[in-house]
C-alpha cells in the first residue's frame, strides 16, 4: 500500500513539474486575432498576455469605433488563448493523474 502511495506521490510531483513547464512554454505560444476587416490585429500569448496591437490609421480617427474594435478583437483573442491554455494543461494533467477506479476527472 505504501509503495502505491509513494508511487502516486512521485507521479503527482512529476505532473506538477510538467504543468509548471507547460505554463512557461505557453508564454511563448502566440495567438493572433484580427478584426473582420483586418483593421486591427492583436497578438497575445496562450497565457493571455498581450504582446502586440496593430491599428490601421483609419481607426485612429474614430475613438468609439476603435474602442469597439479593441473590445471585440481582444475578447476573441482571449477566448482562443484560453482554449489553447486549457487544452494544453488538461492534457498534461490527465497524463499524470494516477489511475484511481471510479475517478475519471477528464472525460
C-alpha positions as CSV (number, residue, x, y, z in Angstrom):
1,X,0.0,0.0,0.0
2,X,2.8,2.4,0.9
3,X,4.6,1.6,-2.3
4,X,1.5,2.5,-4.3
5,X,1.1,5.8,-2.3
6,X,4.8,6.7,-2.8
7,X,4.5,5.9,-6.5
8,X,1.4,8.1,-6.8
9,X,3.0,10.9,-4.9
10,X,6.0,10.7,-7.1
11,X,3.8,10.8,-10.2
12,X,1.9,13.8,-8.9
13,X,5.1,15.7,-8.2
14,X,6.3,14.9,-11.7
15,X,3.0,16.0,-13.1
16,X,3.1,19.2,-11.1
17,X,6.6,19.9,-12.6
18,X,5.2,19.2,-16.1
19,X,2.3,21.6,-15.5
20,X,4.7,24.3,-14.5
21,X,6.9,23.7,-17.6
22,X,3.8,23.8,-19.8
23,X,2.7,27.1,-18.2
24,X,6.2,28.6,-19.0
25,X,6.0,27.2,-22.6
26,X,2.6,28.8,-23.1
27,X,4.2,32.2,-22.6
28,X,5.8,31.5,-26.0
29,X,2.7,30.3,-27.8
30,X,1.3,33.2,-29.7
31,X,-2.4,33.6,-30.7
32,X,-3.2,36.2,-33.4
33,X,-6.7,37.7,-33.8
34,X,-7.8,40.1,-36.5
35,X,-10.9,42.2,-36.8
36,X,-13.2,41.0,-39.6
37,X,-11.9,43.7,-41.9
38,X,-8.2,43.4,-40.7
39,X,-8.0,47.0,-39.5
40,X,-7.0,45.7,-36.1
41,X,-4.6,42.9,-35.2
42,X,-3.9,41.6,-31.7
43,X,-1.3,39.1,-30.6
44,X,-1.4,37.5,-27.2
45,X,0.2,34.5,-25.5
46,X,-1.7,31.4,-24.6
47,X,-1.3,32.6,-21.0
48,X,-3.3,35.7,-22.1
49,X,-0.6,38.3,-22.0
50,X,-0.9,41.0,-24.7
51,X,2.2,41.0,-26.9
52,X,1.2,43.5,-29.7
53,X,-1.7,45.5,-31.1
54,X,-1.6,46.8,-34.6
55,X,-4.1,49.5,-35.6
56,X,-4.9,50.8,-39.1
57,X,-4.6,54.6,-39.4
58,X,-8.2,54.9,-40.4
59,X,-9.3,53.6,-37.0
60,X,-7.4,56.4,-35.2
61,X,-10.0,59.0,-36.4
62,X,-12.9,57.4,-34.6
63,X,-12.3,56.8,-30.9
64,X,-15.6,55.0,-30.3
65,X,-15.1,52.7,-33.3
66,X,-11.5,51.9,-32.1
67,X,-12.8,51.1,-28.6
68,X,-15.4,48.7,-30.1
69,X,-12.8,47.0,-32.3
70,X,-10.4,46.6,-29.4
71,X,-13.1,45.1,-27.1
72,X,-14.3,42.6,-29.8
73,X,-10.9,41.6,-31.0
74,X,-9.3,41.3,-27.6
75,X,-12.2,39.2,-26.3
76,X,-11.9,36.9,-29.3
77,X,-8.1,36.6,-28.8
78,X,-8.6,35.8,-25.1
79,X,-11.2,33.2,-25.9
80,X,-8.8,31.4,-28.3
81,X,-5.9,31.7,-26.0
82,X,-7.9,30.3,-23.1
83,X,-8.9,27.3,-25.2
84,X,-5.3,26.6,-26.1
85,X,-4.2,27.1,-22.5
86,X,-6.9,24.8,-21.0
87,X,-6.3,22.1,-23.6
88,X,-2.6,22.0,-23.0
89,X,-2.8,22.0,-19.3
90,X,-5.6,19.4,-19.3
91,X,-3.5,17.1,-21.5
92,X,-0.5,17.3,-19.1
93,X,-2.7,16.8,-16.0
94,X,-4.6,13.9,-17.5
95,X,-1.3,12.2,-18.5
96,X,0.0,12.5,-14.9
97,X,-3.1,11.5,-12.9
98,X,-2.9,8.2,-11.1
99,X,-5.4,5.6,-12.2
100,X,-8.0,5.6,-9.4
101,X,-11.0,3.4,-10.2
102,X,-14.3,5.4,-10.3
103,X,-12.4,8.7,-10.5
104,X,-12.4,9.9,-14.1
105,X,-11.9,13.7,-13.8
106,X,-11.1,14.2,-17.5
107,X,-13.8,12.8,-19.8
